[in-house]
Amino acid sequence: MWMTELPPFVPFFLAALLALATRGWLRGAVMLATPVLGGLHLWFDVPDGTLLSVSLLEFELTLMRADRLSLLFGYLFHIAAFIAAVFALHVRDTSQSVASLLYAGSALGAVFAGDLMTLFIFWELLAVTSVFLIWARKTERAIRAGQRYLIMQVASGVLLLAGALVHYRQTGSLAFDFIGLEGISGTLIFIAFGIKCAFPFLHNWLTDAYPEATPTGTVFLSAFTTKVAVYALARGFPGTDILIYIGAAMTCFPIFYAVIENDLRRVLAYSMINQIGFMVCGVGIGTALALNGAVSHAFNDVIFKGLLFMSMGAVLHRTGEINGSNLGGLYKTMPKTALLCIVGASSISAFPLFSGFVSKSMVMTAMIEEGYDYLWLMLLFASAGVFHHAGIKIPYFAFFAHDSGIRTQEAPRNMLIAMGIAAVLCIFIGSQPQYLYSLLPWEVDYWPYDTTHVLAQLQLLFFSALAFVWLNKAGLYPPELRSVNIDAEWLYRRLLPACVSFVRRAAQPLAGVLQGIRQNYWQTLQTMYCRTSLADYHLAASWPTGSMVLWIAVFLGGYLLLDAIL
Amino acid sequence: MKQADEKQYLFDRVENVNRLLRGFYTVCGILFVLDFILHRHMTHDWEHLPGFYAVFGFIACVVLVLVAKEMRKVVMRKEDYYDVDD
């Protein structure tokens, strides 16, 4: 079709230009055709080992490096872009269409980048293109959340650039391969990846911004940024011990927040951190089985988390509500959406025959094989917890629970089709995992379906559900409340501004003194000025700028008039 | 919005909810008993405890919810908490 070495981001960037020039159904066709053609090209024409480099100044930039790892993410991002484009087909907003194509293209650029400089460029492009999907909501909250999101994302890019430059000084190479935590460059790059990966204390950009984006924008957002970061960790830091502990923390702490959070898309954002935790653990363990588990879980997560975000997006689109406290009983009017949401919920909970099961179990098995007993227990706790908040809470509070009295319509057809495709993929991958396994980058002999495993997982999940039923019946389950729960973001949204205003108040007396000095100085200057002959000049009198502008306008108007008369 | 003469939906009838719950309890019971019937590969000492996964899942979720509920006392603020002076 196209030349083999065509970097996969190029069609998306060209399509963004086309989307700018077209309208209506034609633009819709462009948005759908791009991931399909790009994906087919990648699948049929691009073999493992394809390379494309260009020289820029003294650097050799590798725009395209196709190996089994980057190709897997390449296929995934094409699928995700296609599903999200179908979901957003009804959107008539140029900025969103263009931004989402550029965003998907940047994600592809980043995973196929063969050197740190190219990675940095796409890393920053991911930030600046995606923020428009948040701002497109056009509410005050969304604009502020978008600003905070952009600061964090750009900071991550700056750290990456600094790390890359130090790395270049030390090694003389910009190649993006194993980096490791050695030295300052490794640490800088590690933190840069950590921000995009939502490590604890660096995670609030995700829970802050994703729920504020448009219903369709969040679907795009959930697919790319964090998965690029997981890819980058798997490439640069496999087998880095500290990742296992970071990952285990990521699986556990968000589920507590998810239980008490009211905004259902924010619940999903917390559960996203929980799922990334499993991937980070896999990368940290670093065995072939664990790494395969990490990347295959990233693959499945994009699809099932996308499905869940789509179902909540459809609810928000139809009802204008997303708080659990205001929803309930929607199965009556949105039964198809409810069913598709349950498929996504079953997948994220890792029910046997659904996609989460076949990838999460690889990480869990690798963990126990390597002897991390207590961390394994933490992951088991998180597995029960994810079922609790994402598997049960999301569908239950949106579609069942108490009847909110809201009567709406089923989601639009394009949304149902997009959710349908994702749901079919969830079940297909879950029941026929050999096809996904054959794409995995590392050689491995693993099969998830045996009596031991299936029974253990079913017991874990059913008794978690039993706990939910019991807590609900006993009235112990915390009700959904309209509220904000403070998290690490409190440090920069409350503590830091408070410190700044405290310092300002404390410095008030000092400022008064300075003000006095300045006034004195100013008056002296004025008296000195008044003594000069210049002060008598009429136009130099201290008139406001407005009068100057007015006079200029009068002069120009006069010229125009004269010009017309003569 | 809700209408007075609205039709009855699946879970509006209490007996349907109860039927669903009874089925669910039965499955839980069967799964628990299967633990003692089926042969399984134990890779870990803890797994030798009878009904380890079932008990763990139940306790984990109860602990999760009760701790999260207590957490509310510390972290919960009004909805406009950040909007003031932000």
Boltz contact constraints between the chains, C-beta under 6 A:
constraints:
  - contact:
      token1: [A, 256]
      token2: [B, 68]
      max_distance: 6.0
  - contact:
      token1: [A, 256]
      token2: [B, 71]
      max_distance: 6.0
  - contact:
      token1: [A, 259]
      token2: [B, 65]
      max_distance: 6.0
  - contact:
      token1: [A, 259]
      token2: [B, 68]
      max_distance: 6.0
  - contact:
      token1: [A, 260]
      token2: [B, 68]
      max_distance: 6.0
  - contact:
      token1: [A, 260]
      token2: [B, 72]
      max_distance: 6.0
  - contact:
      token1: [A, 332]
      token2: [B, 9]
      max_distance: 6.0
  - contact:
      token1: [A, 368]
      token2: [B, 43]
      max_distance: 6.0
  - contact:
      token1: [A, 381]
      token2: [B, 60]
      max_distance: 6.0
  - contact:
      token1: [A, 384]
      token2: [B, 57]
      max_distance: 6.0
  - contact:
      token1: [A, 384]
      token2: [B, 60]
      max_distance: 6.0
  - contact:
      token1: [A, 384]
      token2: [B, 61]
      max_distance: 6.0
  - contact:
      token1: [A, 385]
      token2: [B, 64]
      max_distance: 6.0
  - contact:
      token1: [A, 388]
      token2: [B, 61]
      max_distance: 6.0
  - contact:
      token1: [A, 405]
      token2: [B, 2]
      max_distance: 6.0
  - contact:
      token1: [A, 407]
      token2: [B, 1]
      max_distance: 6.0
  - contact:
      token1: [A, 451]
      token2: [B, 38]
      max_distance: 6.0
  - contact:
      token1: [A, 452]
      token2: [B, 40]
      max_distance: 6.0
  - contact:
      token1: [A, 452]
      token2: [B, 41]
      max_distance: 6.0
  - contact:
      token1: [A, 456]
      token2: [B, 53]
      max_distance: 6.0
  - contact:
      token1: [A, 458]
      token2: [B, 31]
      max_distance: 6.0
  - contact:
      token1: [A, 459]
      token2: [B, 31]
      max_distance: 6.0
  - contact:
      token1: [A, 459]
      token2: [B, 53]
      max_distance: 6.0
  - contact:
      token1: [A, 459]
      token2: [B, 54]
      max_distance: 6.0
  - contact:
      token1: [A, 460]
      token2: [B, 53]
      max_distance: 6.0
  - contact:
      token1: [A, 460]
      token2: [B, 57]
      max_distance: 6.0
  - contact:
      token1: [A, 462]
      token2: [B, 28]
      max_distance: 6.0
  - contact:
      token1: [A, 462]
      token2: [B, 31]
      max_distance: 6.0
  - contact:
      token1: [A, 463]
      token2: [B, 54]
      max_distance: 6.0
  - contact:
      token1: [A, 463]
      token2: [B, 57]
      max_distance: 6.0
  - contact:
      token1: [A, 463]
      token2: [B, 58]
      max_distance: 6.0
  - contact:
      token1: [A, 464]
      token2: [B, 57]
      max_distance: 6.0
  - contact:
      token1: [A, 464]
      token2: [B, 61]
      max_distance: 6.0
  - contact:
      token1: [A, 466]
      token2: [B, 28]
      max_distance: 6.0
  - contact:
      token1: [A, 466]
      token2: [B, 58]
      max_distance: 6.0
  - contact:
      token1: [A, 467]
      token2: [B, 58]
      max_distance: 6.0
  - contact:
      token1: [A, 467]
      token2: [B, 61]
      max_distance: 6.0
  - contact:
      token1: [A, 467]
      token2: [B, 62]
      max_distance: 6.0
  - contact:
      token1: [A, 471]
      token2: [B, 65]
      max_distance: 6.0
  - contact:
      token1: [A, 478]
      token2: [B, 69]
      max_distance: 6.0
  - contact:
      token1: [A, 482]
      token2: [B, 79]
      max_distance: 6.0
  - contact:
      token1: [A, 483]
      token2: [B, 76]
      max_distance: 6.0
  - contact:
      token1: [A, 483]
      token2: [B, 79]
      max_distance: 6.0
  - contact:
      token1: [A, 484]
      token2: [B, 77]
      max_distance: 6.0
  - contact:
      token1: [A, 484]
      token2: [B, 79]
      max_distance: 6.0
  - contact:
      token1: [A, 484]
      token2: [B, 81]
      max_distance: 6.0
  - contact:
      token1: [A, 485]
      token2: [B, 75]
      max_distance: 6.0
  - contact:
      token1: [A, 485]
      token2: [B, 76]
      max_distance: 6.0
  - contact:
      token1: [A, 486]
      token2: [B, 75]
      max_distance: 6.0
  - contact:
      token1: [A, 486]
      token2: [B, 77]
      max_distance: 6.0
  - contact:
      token1: [A, 493]
      token2: [B, 82]
      max_distance: 6.0
